[in-house]
Every structure is written in C-alpha cells, then in structure tokens.
Amino acid sequence: MEDIKGDRDRQTFPKRYGVGATQALVASCIALAVGLSSLPYLLHLLNLFYVPVVVVSDALFVFSAVGISRDTHRKQQISKLAMIVGARVLRSWWYLG
C-alpha cells in the first residue's frame, strides 16, 4: 500500500482492488494469525516459554493493524518487528526442541 504509486506496470492487489480492500485483507490475515498463534501451546507442541513471546508478537501485530490507513510506513515497520519476535520464538524452539 505504501508504494502503490510505483506499481505502474504491475497488477498488484492494492492497485487492482484498492487500498481499502487491501487494508481489510491485511487486517483479516493478522486476525487469523493472532487467532491461530495459541495453537502450538494448546496442542502441547511448545511449552510455557512460548506464551509471553507470542503475546508480545501478537500485540505488535494487532497494533500494526489498528489504524493502518494512518502512517502506513510506521505500521509496516511495527509489523516487521512482530515478525522478528515471532521468528525468534521459532528459532528458539528449533534449538530447544
């Protein structure tokens, strides 16, 4: 969404369906990811150490989705930070598991 003006010769989702639809898609994907993020703990695939880190990651994702139409660049940076936090969880699990 941030660089839709640079998508002159490409058919990207924001260009084809509009920024509003893109924002709704992003928010839906984040909601799905946050909703599913507790499954590894609930299915006993990961232990209690997973919970606080995924809570932080989920909070960052939710914050990045709220008001996404304002300050898109900052919200995108926050979303990337949430991905880094989540990746750290998976990396720790890989080495500890």
Buried (B, 14 or more C-beta within 10 A) or exposed (E): BEEBEEEEEEEEBBBEEEBEEBBEEBBEEBEEBBEEBBEBBEEEEBEEEBBEBBBBBBEBBBBBBEEBEEEBEEBBEBBEBBBEBBEEBBEBBEEEE
